[in-house]
Amino acid sequence: MKESAGSAVPSPPGPKGQRLRNLRERTSDFSEFANRLRHEYGDIVSFELPFMKCCIVFDTELIREVLVTQQPYFRPWFPGDLTDDFKYGSISLHQGEEHRRRSEFMASAFAGDSEGAYAAIIAEKALRLRGRLLSLAGDDGGEGADLVKEFERFAWDAIVEIVLGRDVQLPRRLGEDALDLQKMYLLLDIVPGPKLLKSLPLPTLRRGRKSVKLVDDALYAAMLKARASGYSRNDIVAKYVRAMDLDGAAGGLDTDQAIRDELIILLTAFIDAPTSALAFGVHYLAANPDVRRKVEREADAVLNGGSIDETAFDRLPYTSAVLDEVLRIDPPTPVMLPKEATEDRLLGGYRISEGTLVHVAMRALHHAPEHWDRTSDFRPERWLENPRPPCPAHAYIPFGLGPHFCQGMDIARRLFMFAVAVLAERLRLEPRSAEPPNRNDAAVGVVGPWTADVRERHG
């Protein structure tokens, strides 16, 4: 039911005008910008960018309203060019019944009999990551490693094999360029004159469009291979191809183009968040030696002669708690990608006009003192207390909340936990800066380079 949101109902408080100042602060440090708005205006704040009306919510219950209770009226927002490039959309863009059907199918594709196979792939790639870093190690830290680059490569190699199969060769550069194109579109859509800027021969746009074409070629080739007689592997592309023969099994995924739209999002969206979690994980482990020693002891006990297999996941409870704490303190997206109001709505007693982009301040939520004690302390033990401290489920949302909850959560957790365990068993990574990685304020994740010395453990 459309709620009464007439002109008598005020819009949320916030800075009046100041579009260019807001744009500058928004693109340079979105998290700090959000913190300032909350401090000055409260738990729901409106602000304007050139050609855009925006709102940001901090309150736990208001966030639940946006993501769950009133979710049908706050649809995921993507730049127009991305929507044009995805004729059939993806699970990230759909709402209602179509989203429900796709979501159920994706959940089944990532679970069941395939779960062990996907975990085995991640374990194998984690060992390769360790091998690469070992080659850089030395008593003096070696030549150092750009951890953002290394973690991106690890996540990309694992996801390509999970989605497209073992024999597919898809250079990481193509995925980076395709992802950079999406991020550039996100950035350009909030600055003046986006259509003109997107028509310019900018290097990022040229490389991105060319790389998307090459990724598309790999996707369609993988679909063709999955249809061949005798192909019995359970990679994601095979599951989607088979679903085309089952009426309604996967929503509207009944054409190759529709499957392509879904798979390219899977390939690119899975890279930033694990890379961010791993980079921040290294940062917090280096800053908290006692926590790092506990991770090392757990890895020593679980890994068999330095190896790891898919069964290790349930035997790494402390590493799992470290991940939960990393995601609490520094989630990959401090402020979530926005939701667009599809009609005038009432939120927290204020009018949210149609077309407003509504942001959820995830990091602020995860630091709310009413839900968390010692909010700034990195304390994985809080996740192992029994019973856990009382906290509403919707006060901790690193994988989202509501219908658009991340279906690949278990894959993402394995990427972090297996990588941290195999590295901790042999290596210590010492960041060359005490400062945390730089966040990508245009989208999700972190930006490099972020360099660490690599040392082998001795006891």
ChimeraX attribute file (.defattr): number of C-alpha atoms within 10 A of each C-alpha:
attribute: neighborCount
match mode: 1-to-1
recipient: residues
	/A:1	6
	/A:2	9
	/A:3	11
	/A:4	12
	/A:5	19
	/A:6	12
	/A:7	9
	/A:8	9
	/A:9	13
	/A:10	13
	/A:11	19
	/A:12	21
	/A:13	17
	/A:14	18
	/A:15	14
	/A:16	9
	/A:17	12
	/A:18	13
	/A:19	17
	/A:20	14
	/A:21	11
	/A:22	18
	/A:23	19
	/A:24	15
	/A:25	15
	/A:26	18
	/A:27	17
	/A:28	15
	/A:29	15
	/A:30	22
	/A:31	21
	/A:32	13
	/A:33	16
	/A:34	23
	/A:35	15
	/A:36	12
	/A:37	20
	/A:38	19
	/A:39	9
	/A:40	12
	/A:41	14
	/A:42	16
	/A:43	18
	/A:44	25
	/A:45	23
	/A:46	22
	/A:47	22
	/A:48	21
	/A:49	19
	/A:50	16
	/A:51	11
	/A:52	15
	/A:53	18
	/A:54	19
	/A:55	22
	/A:56	24
	/A:57	27
	/A:58	23
	/A:59	19
	/A:60	22
	/A:61	15
	/A:62	18
	/A:63	25
	/A:64	17
	/A:65	16
	/A:66	23
	/A:67	23
	/A:68	17
	/A:69	13
	/A:70	18
	/A:71	19
	/A:72	15
	/A:73	21
	/A:74	24
	/A:75	23
	/A:76	19
	/A:77	18
	/A:78	18
	/A:79	17
	/A:80	13
	/A:81	14
	/A:82	14
	/A:83	14
	/A:84	10
	/A:85	10
	/A:86	18
	/A:87	11
	/A:88	19
	/A:89	21
	/A:90	23
	/A:91	22
	/A:92	20
	/A:93	16
	/A:94	17
	/A:95	17
	/A:96	11
	/A:97	10
	/A:98	15
	/A:99	20
	/A:100	17
	/A:101	16
	/A:102	22
	/A:103	22
	/A:104	14
	/A:105	19
	/A:106	19
	/A:107	14
	/A:108	15
	/A:109	21
	/A:110	23
	/A:111	16
	/A:112	10
	/A:113	11
	/A:114	17
	/A:115	16
	/A:116	15
	/A:117	17
	/A:118	24
	/A:119	23
	/A:120	19
	/A:121	19
	/A:122	30
	/A:123	26
	/A:124	18
	/A:125	23
	/A:126	29
	/A:127	20
	/A:128	15
	/A:129	19
	/A:130	21
	/A:131	13
	/A:132	13
	/A:133	23
	/A:134	17
	/A:135	11
	/A:136	17
	/A:137	20
	/A:138	14
	/A:139	10
	/A:140	10
	/A:141	19
	/A:142	17
	/A:143	13
	/A:144	21
	/A:145	23
	/A:146	15
	/A:147	23
	/A:148	23
	/A:149	15
	/A:150	17
	/A:151	24
	/A:152	21
	/A:153	21
	/A:154	24
	/A:155	26
	/A:156	26
	/A:157	22
	/A:158	26
	/A:159	26
	/A:160	24
	/A:161	21
	/A:162	24
	/A:163	24
	/A:164	26
	/A:165	20
	/A:166	14
	/A:167	9
	/A:168	14
	/A:169	12
	/A:170	17
	/A:171	14
	/A:172	16
	/A:173	14
	/A:174	20
	/A:175	25
	/A:176	21
	/A:177	21
	/A:178	26
	/A:179	22
	/A:180	18
	/A:181	21
	/A:182	21
	/A:183	18
	/A:184	18
	/A:185	21
	/A:186	21
	/A:187	16
	/A:188	17
	/A:189	20
	/A:190	18
	/A:191	19
	/A:192	15
	/A:193	12
	/A:194	15
	/A:195	13
	/A:196	9
	/A:197	15
	/A:198	15
	/A:199	9
	/A:200	10
	/A:201	10
	/A:202	11
	/A:203	8
	/A:204	15
	/A:205	21
	/A:206	13
	/A:207	18
	/A:208	23
	/A:209	16
	/A:210	15
	/A:211	20
	/A:212	19
	/A:213	13
	/A:214	16
	/A:215	20
	/A:216	17
	/A:217	12
	/A:218	17
	/A:219	24
	/A:220	17
	/A:221	13
	/A:222	20
	/A:223	20
	/A:224	14
	/A:225	16
	/A:226	24
	/A:227	14
	/A:228	9
	/A:229	7
	/A:230	8
	/A:231	10
	/A:232	11
	/A:233	14
	/A:234	21
	/A:235	22
	/A:236	24
	/A:237	27
	/A:238	22
	/A:239	21
	/A:240	27
	/A:241	20
	/A:242	15
	/A:243	17
	/A:244	18
	/A:245	11
	/A:246	10
	/A:247	11
	/A:248	15
	/A:249	17
	/A:250	24
	/A:251	19
	/A:252	18
	/A:253	23
	/A:254	18
	/A:255	11
	/A:256	16
	/A:257	17
	/A:258	17
	/A:259	23
	/A:260	25
	/A:261	20
	/A:262	23
	/A:263	21
	/A:264	20
	/A:265	16
	/A:266	19
	/A:267	23
	/A:268	20
	/A:269	16
	/A:270	20
	/A:271	25
	/A:272	24
	/A:273	23
	/A:274	24
	/A:275	28
	/A:276	28
	/A:277	25
	/A:278	22
	/A:279	26
	/A:280	23
	/A:281	22
	/A:282	22
	/A:283	21
	/A:284	21
	/A:285	21
	/A:286	17
	/A:287	17
	/A:288	13
	/A:289	11
	/A:290	11
	/A:291	19
	/A:292	20
	/A:293	13
	/A:294	15
	/A:295	23
	/A:296	24
	/A:297	14
	/A:298	19
	/A:299	26
	/A:300	17
	/A:301	13
	/A:302	21
	/A:303	17
	/A:304	11
	/A:305	9
	/A:306	16
	/A:307	14
	/A:308	22
	/A:309	17
	/A:310	18
	/A:311	13
	/A:312	19
	/A:313	20
	/A:314	8
	/A:315	14
	/A:316	19
	/A:317	16
	/A:318	20
	/A:319	24
	/A:320	23
	/A:321	19
	/A:322	26
	/A:323	21
	/A:324	20
	/A:325	22
	/A:326	26
	/A:327	24
	/A:328	26
	/A:329	22
	/A:330	22
	/A:331	24
	/A:332	27
	/A:333	26
	/A:334	28
	/A:335	23
	/A:336	19
	/A:337	19
	/A:338	19
	/A:339	23
	/A:340	23
	/A:341	23
	/A:342	16
	/A:343	16
	/A:344	18
	/A:345	23
	/A:346	19
	/A:347	19
	/A:348	15
	/A:349	13
	/A:350	17
	/A:351	20
	/A:352	27
	/A:353	20
	/A:354	15
	/A:355	17
	/A:356	23
	/A:357	25
	/A:358	27
	/A:359	23
	/A:360	27
	/A:361	25
	/A:362	27
	/A:363	25
	/A:364	23
	/A:365	25
	/A:366	25
	/A:367	19
	/A:368	17
	/A:369	12
	/A:370	10
	/A:371	16
	/A:372	17
	/A:373	12
	/A:374	10
	/A:375	15
	/A:376	13
	/A:377	9
	/A:378	18
	/A:379	18
	/A:380	19
	/A:381	13
	/A:382	17
	/A:383	18
	/A:384	13
	/A:385	9
	/A:386	7
	/A:387	8
	/A:388	10
	/A:389	13
	/A:390	8
	/A:391	11
	/A:392	10
	/A:393	9
	/A:394	18
	/A:395	23
	/A:396	20
	/A:397	17
	/A:398	24
	/A:399	18
	/A:400	16
	/A:401	18
	/A:402	16
	/A:403	17
	/A:404	21
	/A:405	15
	/A:406	16
	/A:407	21
	/A:408	16
	/A:409	16
	/A:410	14
	/A:411	20
	/A:412	21
	/A:413	17
	/A:414	22
	/A:415	26
	/A:416	26
	/A:417	25
	/A:418	27
	/A:419	25
	/A:420	24
	/A:421	28
	/A:422	25
	/A:423	24
	/A:424	24
	/A:425	24
	/A:426	18
	/A:427	20
	/A:428	22
	/A:429	24
	/A:430	20
	/A:431	24
	/A:432	13
	/A:433	11
	/A:434	11
	/A:435	10
	/A:436	17
	/A:437	22
	/A:438	16
	/A:439	21
	/A:440	21
	/A:441	21
	/A:442	20
	/A:443	22
	/A:444	21
	/A:445	24
	/A:446	23
	/A:447	16
	/A:448	14
	/A:449	13
	/A:450	20
	/A:451	20
	/A:452	22
	/A:453	22
	/A:454	24
	/A:455	21
	/A:456	20
	/A:457	14
	/A:458	7
	/A:459	6
